[in-house]
Amino acid sequence: MPKLLLVNLMVAYMSTAAVAQCQEHSAVPVANAPYSAVRHVITTQRMSDGTVSRSEATQQEARDSKGRSYRAGERHWTTEIDGKSIEKSEMLVTIDDPVANTETKWDTISAVVKIIHFRPPPAESSTTQPNVDAFSFDSTAKSFNGKNLGTRTLEGISTEGIGYRTDKSTHECWSSRDLKTVVLQTSEYPDHAFTNRLENIRLGEPDVSIYKPPTGYSVNHVPLEQSGKTNVP
Protein backbone atom coordinates (compact mmCIF):
# COMPACT_ATOMS: atom_id res chain seq x y z
CA MET A 1 0.00 0.00 0.00
CA PRO A 2 1.36 3.46 -0.83
CA LYS A 3 2.28 5.48 2.22
CA LEU A 4 0.92 9.02 2.30
CA LEU A 5 3.76 11.43 3.02
CA LEU A 6 2.37 14.88 2.29
CA VAL A 7 -0.96 16.28 1.22
CA ASN A 8 -1.41 19.89 0.16
CA LEU A 9 -4.67 21.23 1.56
CA MET A 10 -7.43 20.89 -0.98
CA VAL A 11 -8.21 24.32 -2.37
CA ALA A 12 -11.97 23.78 -2.28
CA TYR A 13 -11.77 23.16 1.47
CA MET A 14 -9.40 26.05 2.04
CA SER A 15 -11.46 28.60 0.17
CA THR A 16 -14.72 27.44 1.72
CA ALA A 17 -13.26 27.64 5.21
CA ALA A 18 -11.82 31.06 4.48
CA VAL A 19 -15.04 32.50 3.12
CA ALA A 20 -16.92 31.02 6.08
CA GLN A 21 -14.89 33.31 8.37
CA CYS A 22 -16.06 36.34 6.41
CA GLN A 23 -19.62 35.48 5.49
CA GLU A 24 -22.64 34.23 7.36
CA HIS A 25 -24.05 30.92 6.17
CA SER A 26 -27.42 31.07 4.45
CA ALA A 27 -29.62 28.30 3.09
CA VAL A 28 -30.93 30.74 0.48
CA PRO A 29 -29.04 30.57 -2.84
CA VAL A 30 -27.40 33.70 -4.23
CA ALA A 31 -29.33 34.53 -7.40
CA ASN A 32 -28.89 37.16 -10.12
CA ALA A 33 -25.18 37.68 -9.45
CA PRO A 34 -23.44 35.47 -12.03
CA TYR A 35 -19.66 35.41 -12.45
CA SER A 36 -16.63 33.23 -13.09
CA ALA A 37 -13.21 33.63 -11.52
CA VAL A 38 -10.14 31.96 -10.06
CA ARG A 39 -9.74 31.79 -6.29
CA HIS A 40 -6.11 31.99 -5.19
CA VAL A 41 -5.17 30.84 -1.68
CA ILE A 42 -1.72 31.44 -0.20
CA THR A 43 -0.81 29.85 3.12
CA THR A 44 2.31 30.76 5.09
CA GLN A 45 3.39 28.53 7.97
CA ARG A 46 5.87 29.73 10.57
CA MET A 47 7.77 26.86 12.20
CA SER A 48 9.09 26.81 15.77
CA ASP A 49 12.69 26.78 14.48
CA GLY A 50 12.12 30.06 12.65
CA THR A 51 11.75 28.63 9.15
CA VAL A 52 8.81 29.62 6.98
CA SER A 53 6.98 27.48 4.45
CA ARG A 54 4.63 28.78 1.80
CA SER A 55 2.04 26.94 -0.29
CA GLU A 56 -0.30 28.16 -2.99
CA ALA A 57 -3.42 26.68 -4.52
CA THR A 58 -5.95 27.87 -7.06
CA GLN A 59 -9.51 26.90 -7.81
CA GLN A 60 -11.79 27.75 -10.70
CA GLU A 61 -15.20 28.81 -9.49
CA ALA A 62 -18.39 30.19 -10.96
CA ARG A 63 -22.01 30.95 -10.14
CA ASP A 64 -24.89 31.33 -12.58
CA SER A 65 -27.92 33.59 -12.28
CA LYS A 66 -30.01 30.76 -10.78
CA GLY A 67 -27.60 30.40 -7.88
CA ARG A 68 -25.86 27.24 -9.04
CA SER A 69 -22.24 27.27 -7.87
CA TYR A 70 -19.32 25.44 -9.48
CA ARG A 71 -15.86 24.71 -8.07
CA ALA A 72 -12.93 22.84 -9.61
CA GLY A 73 -9.65 22.55 -7.72
CA GLU A 74 -6.55 20.39 -8.05
CA ARG A 75 -5.10 18.40 -5.15
CA HIS A 76 -1.44 17.33 -5.08
CA TRP A 77 0.24 14.78 -2.85
CA THR A 78 3.34 12.59 -2.60
CA THR A 79 3.30 8.87 -1.92
CA GLU A 80 6.08 6.40 -1.36
CA ILE A 81 6.00 3.30 -3.58
CA ASP A 82 8.82 0.73 -3.38
CA GLY A 83 11.01 3.26 -1.61
CA LYS A 84 10.49 5.96 -4.23
CA SER A 85 8.58 9.22 -3.78
CA ILE A 86 5.91 9.60 -6.44
CA GLU A 87 4.01 12.85 -6.98
CA LYS A 88 0.34 12.53 -7.87
CA SER A 89 -2.58 14.86 -8.39
CA GLU A 90 -6.30 14.82 -9.04
CA MET A 91 -8.98 17.33 -9.99
CA LEU A 92 -11.98 17.64 -7.69
CA VAL A 93 -15.23 19.19 -8.94
CA THR A 94 -18.30 20.20 -6.92
CA ILE A 95 -21.59 21.60 -8.23
CA ASP A 96 -24.22 22.89 -5.80
CA ASP A 97 -27.57 23.15 -7.57
CA PRO A 98 -30.37 24.77 -5.51
CA VAL A 99 -32.73 24.48 -8.49
CA ALA A 100 -32.53 20.68 -8.66
CA ASN A 101 -31.74 20.40 -4.91
CA THR A 102 -28.59 18.39 -5.62
CA GLU A 103 -24.90 18.41 -4.85
CA THR A 104 -22.73 16.74 -7.49
CA LYS A 105 -19.12 15.70 -6.93
CA TRP A 106 -16.46 13.78 -8.81
CA ASP A 107 -12.70 13.52 -9.13
CA THR A 108 -10.33 12.36 -11.85
CA ILE A 109 -9.21 9.22 -10.02
CA SER A 110 -12.34 7.35 -8.90
CA ALA A 111 -14.24 7.87 -12.19
CA VAL A 112 -17.50 8.02 -10.20
CA VAL A 113 -19.96 10.91 -10.13
CA LYS A 114 -21.81 11.19 -6.80
CA ILE A 115 -25.11 13.09 -6.87
CA ILE A 116 -26.69 13.80 -3.50
CA HIS A 117 -30.42 14.55 -3.70
CA PHE A 118 -31.72 16.88 -1.01
CA ARG A 119 -35.33 17.27 0.03
CA PRO A 120 -36.95 20.37 -1.50
CA PRO A 121 -37.32 23.28 0.93
CA PRO A 122 -40.78 23.83 2.46
CA ALA A 123 -43.19 25.45 0.00
CA GLU A 124 -44.03 28.22 2.44
CA SER A 125 -40.43 29.46 2.51
CA SER A 126 -40.75 30.91 -0.99
CA THR A 127 -43.92 32.79 -0.10
CA THR A 128 -43.09 34.00 3.38
CA GLN A 129 -39.61 35.24 2.39
CA PRO A 130 -39.90 36.30 -1.26
CA ASN A 131 -37.11 38.87 -1.16
CA VAL A 132 -34.55 37.10 1.02
CA ASP A 133 -30.99 37.83 -0.07
CA ALA A 134 -28.46 35.14 0.76
CA PHE A 135 -25.65 37.69 1.06
CA SER A 136 -25.80 40.50 3.59
CA PHE A 137 -22.65 42.52 4.22
CA ASP A 138 -24.31 44.44 7.04
CA SER A 139 -25.42 41.37 8.99
CA THR A 140 -22.00 39.79 8.51
CA ALA A 141 -20.25 42.87 9.88
CA LYS A 142 -22.63 42.97 12.84
CA SER A 143 -22.19 39.27 13.64
CA PHE A 144 -18.40 39.69 13.84
CA ASN A 145 -18.64 43.05 15.65
CA GLY A 146 -16.28 44.19 12.93
CA LYS A 147 -14.71 47.57 12.27
CA ASN A 148 -15.71 49.28 9.01
CA LEU A 149 -12.61 49.58 6.79
CA GLY A 150 -14.27 51.63 4.05
CA THR A 151 -14.27 50.83 0.34
CA ARG A 152 -11.60 49.45 -1.95
CA THR A 153 -11.45 48.45 -5.62
CA LEU A 154 -10.12 44.92 -6.14
CA GLU A 155 -9.87 43.23 -9.53
CA GLY A 156 -12.00 46.06 -10.91
CA ILE A 157 -14.75 45.32 -8.37
CA SER A 158 -15.91 47.73 -5.67
CA THR A 159 -15.64 46.10 -2.25
CA GLU A 160 -16.36 47.03 1.36
CA GLY A 161 -14.13 45.90 4.18
CA ILE A 162 -14.56 44.86 7.77
CA GLY A 163 -11.83 43.98 10.23
CA TYR A 164 -12.14 41.97 13.40
CA ARG A 165 -9.99 40.28 16.01
CA THR A 166 -10.20 37.22 18.20
CA ASP A 167 -7.92 36.29 21.08
CA LYS A 168 -5.35 34.81 18.70
CA SER A 169 -6.13 36.05 15.21
CA THR A 170 -6.73 39.14 13.08
CA HIS A 171 -8.94 39.17 9.99
CA GLU A 172 -9.85 41.49 7.13
CA CYS A 173 -12.80 40.70 4.88
CA TRP A 174 -13.45 42.58 1.63
CA SER A 175 -16.80 41.76 0.05
CA SER A 176 -18.71 42.93 -3.03
CA ARG A 177 -22.39 43.82 -2.66
CA ASP A 178 -22.88 43.46 -6.42
CA LEU A 179 -21.02 40.17 -6.73
CA LYS A 180 -22.39 39.00 -3.37
CA THR A 181 -19.26 37.18 -2.33
CA VAL A 182 -15.93 37.63 -0.56
CA VAL A 183 -13.30 39.01 -2.92
CA LEU A 184 -10.38 39.13 -0.47
CA GLN A 185 -9.69 37.80 2.99
CA THR A 186 -6.48 38.04 4.96
CA SER A 187 -6.03 36.20 8.25
CA GLU A 188 -3.11 36.26 10.69
CA TYR A 189 -2.53 33.66 13.42
CA PRO A 190 0.47 33.20 15.74
CA ASP A 191 1.92 30.38 13.64
CA HIS A 192 0.40 30.88 10.20
CA ALA A 193 -1.35 33.27 7.85
CA PHE A 194 -3.36 32.99 4.68
CA THR A 195 -4.69 35.14 1.91
CA ASN A 196 -7.78 34.16 -0.05
CA ARG A 197 -8.32 36.29 -3.17
CA LEU A 198 -10.74 36.14 -6.09
CA GLU A 199 -8.90 36.86 -9.35
CA ASN A 200 -9.62 37.08 -13.08
CA ILE A 201 -13.24 37.98 -12.35
CA ARG A 202 -15.67 37.93 -15.27
CA LEU A 203 -19.19 39.15 -14.68
CA GLY A 204 -22.13 37.54 -16.45
CA GLU A 205 -23.27 33.99 -17.10
CA PRO A 206 -20.33 31.57 -16.83
CA ASP A 207 -19.28 28.91 -19.32
CA VAL A 208 -20.02 25.77 -17.31
CA SER A 209 -18.89 23.29 -19.96
CA ILE A 210 -15.68 22.69 -18.03
CA TYR A 211 -17.71 21.42 -15.09
CA LYS A 212 -18.93 18.25 -16.79
CA PRO A 213 -17.67 14.77 -15.86
CA PRO A 214 -15.63 12.95 -18.50
CA THR A 215 -17.35 10.44 -20.72
CA GLY A 216 -17.48 6.96 -19.22
CA TYR A 217 -17.83 7.97 -15.58
CA SER A 218 -20.41 5.99 -13.62
CA VAL A 219 -23.12 7.91 -11.77
CA ASN A 220 -24.15 7.16 -8.19
CA HIS A 221 -27.42 8.80 -7.05
CA VAL A 222 -27.57 9.15 -3.27
CA PRO A 223 -30.73 10.21 -1.38
CA LEU A 224 -30.21 12.65 1.46
CA GLU A 225 -30.79 9.97 4.10
CA GLN A 226 -27.81 7.97 2.82
CA SER A 227 -25.41 10.88 2.34
CA GLY A 228 -24.66 11.58 5.97
CA LYS A 229 -25.67 15.23 5.44
CA THR A 230 -28.55 17.20 6.87
CA ASN A 231 -30.82 19.36 4.79
CA VAL A 232 -31.23 22.98 5.87
CA PRO A 233 -34.68 24.33 4.96
N, C-alpha and C positions, 0 to 999 in steps of 0.2 A: 504494500500500500504506500502511495506517495506520502511523504511527511510534509505538512504545511509549515513553511518557515516564516513567511511574511505575507501579509495581506494588506494592500492599500485600502483605506476606507472607501467603500462604495460611494460614488458621488451622489447617487440618488438619496442615500441615507443622510449624507453630510448636508446637502442642500436643504432637505426637508427639515432636519433638526435645526439648522440655522434659521430658516424662515420661521419656524415655530417659536423661536425666541423673540421674534419681532412682530408677530401677527397672531391675533386671536383665532382659534379654530372656529370654523362655522360649518354647519351641515348644508348650508345653502350654497349652491354652485355660483361661481363668478361668471355672469353672463354679459354679453355685449362689450367685451374688452379683449378682443382677439389679438394675439401677437405670436411671434416666434423669436427665439433668442438662444444664446449659449450661456449657461451658468458656470462661472469659474470660481473654484474654491481653492484657497491657498491656506495650508495649515503649517504653522511653525511650532516646533516642539523644543523646549529648552531643557536639556538634560542636567542632572545634578552635578556632573563633572564640568559644566560650563559649555559643552558643545551644543550646537544648534542644528536640528534637522528640519528640512523643508520639503513638503510634498504638495503637488498640485493635481487637480482633477477637473475635468470639464464634463458638462452634460448638456445635450441638446434638449430644449423644452419648448413647448408650445401650448396655446389654449385657443380654442375656437369660440365663436360667438355664442354657442349653446352651452358653454362652460365645460366642455370636454378638455381634459388636460393630458398632455403627452410628455413622457420623459424617456430619454435614451442615454445611458451612461456606460462607460467601459470600466471594468474591474480588472486589475492586474495582480498577480501573485507569483510567488516562486515556490516550487516544490523540489524535493530531493528524490531523485530516482536513480537507483544503483550507484549512489555516491556522487551523483552529478546534480548541480542546481539547474533546474529548467524553468524558464520564465513562461508563464501562460497568461491568457487574458480571455475575457468574454464580454459580450455586450448584453446589457440588461435593459429591457423595455417595459414600461408601465403605462397603461392607458386607463384613466378614471373617466367613466362615462355616466354622468348623472341623468342623461336622457334615457338610456337603456337600463340604468341601475346596475351597472357591471363594473368590475375592475379586471382588466386583462393584463397578464404578465407572461413574458417568455425571456429566455436567454439563448445564446448561440451555442450552448453546449448540450443541454438536455433535449433540444428539439421537440419540446412540448409547450403548447400554449395553454395556460390555465386561466379560465374565465370564471370569476366569482360572481354569482347572481345575488344581488341584494333585494330585500323586500322593498316594494315601492313605498315612498313616504305616505303618511296619512293624507287622504284627499282634502281634509279641512285645512291643512297647512298652506295650500296654495290660495285658499280663499281668505283665510284669516290674516295672512301676511303677504299680500300681493306685491308690496314694494320693498321687501327685505333685500338688503345689499349684503353680500357675503363679506365684503371688505369695508372696514371702517377704521380709518386712521385715528379718528378722535377717540373711539372706544379703546383702541390698542394703546394709545398714549396714556389714557386714564388708568387702564389696568396695570400698567408698569409704573405709574406715578412718575412718568418720564419728563425730562426737561425739553422744552421746545428749542430745536436747533436752527429753526428758520428754513429757508428754501435753498435748493442747490440743483443745478442742471447736471445730470449724469447721462452719458450716452445719448445726448439730445433730448432727454426726458426730464420734465420738471418734477422734482421730488421734495418731500418735506421730511425733516429729520427729528427724531427724538433720541435723547440719551438717558441712560439709566444705569444705576450701580446696584450690585449686591454686595454681600460681605467680601466676596473674593473675585469679583469680576466687574468689568466695565463694558458697556455695549453702546453702539450707535446703530440706529436703524433709519434708513432712508427709503421712503415708500412713495409710489406714484398713485395719486388719486385716480388719474385717467386709466393707467394700466392696471390698477388695483392689485398690485403685488409689491414685494420688497425688491428694490433695485440694488441696494448695497447694505450689507451689514458688516461691521467690524466688532470683534469681541476679544478682550484681553483677560487672560487668567494668569495666576502666578507661574504656571509651568508651560503654558501654551497660548497661542493666539490663532485666530483664523479670520480670513476675509472672504465674504461670499458676495460675488458681484455678477449682475446680469449684463451681458455684453452682446454686441451685434444685434441689437433689438430691431425688429421689423414689425411695424404695426399692420393690422389687417389680418384677414383669414390666412392661416398657415397652410403650407403644403404638407399634408399628413401622410403622403405616400411612403415616406421613409419609416413610418411607424406601422409597417405591416409585416407579419411573420413570414419567413421564407417559405417557399413552396415545399410541401412534403412534411411540414410539422404536424404532429397529431394535436388534437384539441381536447382538452379535459374540462367539461362543464361542472362547476362545483356550486351547489346551493349554499346559501348563507350558513345554514346549520352545520355544514360539514367543513367550513372554511376556517373555523376557529376565530372568526371576527364577530363583532357586534354591529348591528345596523343602528345608525343614529338618525332618528326621524327628523 
